[in-house]
Amino acid sequence: MAFEKFDLSSKTALITGSAGLLGIEHAEALLETGANVVLTDISQGSLTSARIQIAQFFDIKKIITMVRDVTQAAQVREVADKLIKDGYCIDILINNAAIDPKVMGKQGVVETSRLE
């Protein structure tokens, strides 16, 4: 089976901005391959909603959530310290956080929201 080549069952992935437009899709794809996921986002409400949505299809024990602001170095360090303390090693990073990734009306995407 070709999908066996993508077995990530022994891996842990951290997704920043995971309650946003693509974060849930990234999490589901990784969970489908067996990975554990650490969902981080700045909004507790959005993060809780994302976890509930994802847990409908995947084992909730494989989904860790942490409210954090990636623009704050101390908060990023707290995530790393907590995960290490709990025995997790981050194997995969999806740096998905954005200032405002929404495309609205005629103005298109806000200049400061895109890396490229």
C-alpha positions, -999 to +999 in steps of 0.1 A: +000+000+000+015+033-011+000+052+019+023+032+043+052+053+030+036+083+047+032+066+082+039+093+108+026+073+138+057+079+158+059+117+150+045+148+165+036+179+145+032+214+158+009+237+138+008+274+145-023+293+136-041+260+137-076+273+142-074+294+110-083+287+074-058+259+067-048+248+102-076+223+106-069+208+071-032+204+080-041+188+113-065+163+097-040+153+071-013+147+097-037+128+119-047+107+090-011+095+087-010+087+124+009+117+137+001+134+170-007+171+165-001+201+187-025+229+178-015+264+188-034+296+182-039+330+197-077+325+202-089+300+229-124+300+215-113+292+179-088+266+191-115+249+212-138+248+182-111+235+159-103+207+184-140+197+187-143+197+149-112+175+144-121+152+172-153+141+154-131+121+130-098+115+149-087+102+184-089+133+207-059+119+227-037+126+196-047+163+196-030+187+220-040+223+222-021+253+235-032+290+233-001+310+223+009+341+204+038+332+181+048+369+180+058+366+217+091+348+222+083+339+258+051+322+248+069+302+221+095+291+247+067+281+271+052+258+244+086+242+239+093+237+276+058+223+283+061+198+254+095+187+265+083+182+301+054+161+288+078+139+268+070+152+233+096+159+206+084+181+177+093+164+144+072+185+121+065+222+121+037+238+100+042+275+105+007+285+095+001+316+117-008+348+098-018+383+107-050+382+087-051+355+060-086+364+048-093+376+013-120+403+016-139+421-011-120+440-038-089+449-017-076+414-019-051+402+007-037+426+032+000+432+024+013+425+059-005+392+061+015+373+035+051+360+038+057+360+000 
